[in-house]
Amino acid sequence: MKKNRAVVFLAWGDHYLNEIANSLHNSKLAEYDKYLLTEHTFADREFAGVKVIGVDFKSQGFIRKSEMLDFVPEGYDSYIFLDSDTKVIGDVSFGFEKAEKYGISLAIEPHYCLDRYFDFGKIMKREGIENRGQLQYNTGVIFFSINDTVRKVFSKWKEFSTTYFSDFNNDQPYFTMALEACSFNPYTLSINYNYRGTGEHISGEVRIWHSHYQMPEQINENVDLWPMRSVYNGKLKIPKRDYWGELNHNFRTFFKGIIKGKN
């Protein structure tokens, strides 16, 4: 049975709405219903194939993302939330499938140590959470389904974001802290589902590009390359192969196999 899935954007202001228009133009999202949650002032904007919903946000800035569950249309098996600077360039059905099975699926943040994320550990301590190098997730791409457990995570996300807004105005680390507080383990996707272009190595095919830099046209060429390719500041970097080192390795492996066979 075909699943009913939706895409959710959240933005306001000309700059970010223009980014969403660009994202839609360059993304492979035709098969999904698409929604934009925005301030009432911008609810008359039109985007092809997108239902624009004006909502009453209770908070300000990026922490409004923590309110999205209050406004997303229900009736879908799963959703994907996308930041305005993302482009879906490959098949992302796996992310939906894992959200339907586990509740939430998402990729790690390149700055992956939660307590070291711009000294976020001081906020964790105020909540009685030890600074133990917990893995931080990136909230620019979130696959989720709606159930009671997921609602608790999003509710805690909103609670943390609004409580500590004046101390740390960034929605992202609060999401991971909410996962910790709710003892919730999401399904962890590879960075190919949220590739930031900050120098991370790429193994396989990038499926979601998430960066303000221009995406290299050849980003998904040489997908099996070793050493792995990477992107930094919009430039694709392909390392030179160490043919001599590879030949040496192959010879050693070959002769080890012969010696093992004789024994």
Rosetta blueprint (number, residue, H / E / L):
1 M L
2 K L
3 K L
4 N L
5 R E
6 A E
7 V E
8 V E
9 F E
10 L E
11 A L
12 W L
13 G L
14 D H
15 H H
16 Y H
17 L H
18 N H
19 E H
20 I H
21 A H
22 N H
23 S H
24 L H
25 H H
26 N H
27 S L
28 K L
29 L L
30 A L
31 E L
32 Y L
33 D E
34 K E
35 Y E
36 L E
37 L E
38 T E
39 E E
40 H H
41 T H
42 F H
43 A L
44 D L
45 R L
46 E L
47 F L
48 A L
49 G L
50 V E
51 K E
52 V E
53 I E
54 G E
55 V E
56 D L
57 F L
58 K L
59 S L
60 Q L
61 G H
62 F H
63 I H
64 R H
65 K H
66 S H
67 E H
68 M H
69 L H
70 D H
71 F L
72 V L
73 P L
74 E L
75 G L
76 Y L
77 D L
78 S E
79 Y E
80 I E
81 F E
82 L E
83 D L
84 S L
85 D L
86 T E
87 K E
88 V E
89 I L
90 G L
91 D L
92 V L
93 S H
94 F H
95 G H
96 F H
97 E H
98 K H
99 A H
100 E H
101 K H
102 Y H
103 G L
104 I E
105 S E
106 L E
107 A E
108 I E
109 E E
110 P E
111 H E
112 Y E
113 C E
114 L H
115 D H
116 R H
117 Y L
118 F L
119 D L
120 F L
121 G H
122 K H
123 I H
124 M H
125 K H
126 R H
127 E L
128 G L
129 I L
130 E L
131 N L
132 R L
133 G L
134 Q L
135 L E
136 Q E
137 Y E
138 N L
139 T L
140 G L
141 V E
142 I E
143 F E
144 F E
145 S L
146 I L
147 N L
148 D H
149 T H
150 V H
151 R H
152 K H
153 V H
154 F H
155 S H
156 K H
157 W H
158 K H
159 E H
160 F H
161 S H
162 T H
163 T H
164 Y L
165 F L
166 S L
167 D L
168 F L
169 N L
170 N L
171 D H
172 Q H
173 P H
174 Y H
175 F H
176 T H
177 M H
178 A H
179 L H
180 E H
181 A H
182 C L
183 S L
184 F L
185 N L
186 P L
187 Y E
188 T E
189 L E
190 S L
191 I H
192 N H
193 Y H
194 N L
195 Y E
196 R L
197 G L
198 T E
199 G E
200 E E
201 H E
202 I E
203 S L
204 G L
205 E L
206 V L
207 R L
208 I E
209 W E
210 H E
211 S L
212 H L
213 Y L
214 Q L
215 M L
216 P L
217 E L
218 Q L
219 I L
220 N L
221 E L
222 N L
223 V L
224 D L
225 L L
226 W L
227 P L
228 M L
229 R E
230 S E
231 V E
232 Y E
233 N L
234 G L
235 K E
236 L E
237 K E
238 I L
239 P L
240 K L
241 R L
242 D L
243 Y H
244 W H
245 G H
246 E H
247 L H
248 N H
249 H H
250 N H
251 F H
252 R H
253 T H
254 F H
255 F H
256 K H
257 G H
258 I H
259 I H
260 K H
261 G H
262 K H
263 N L
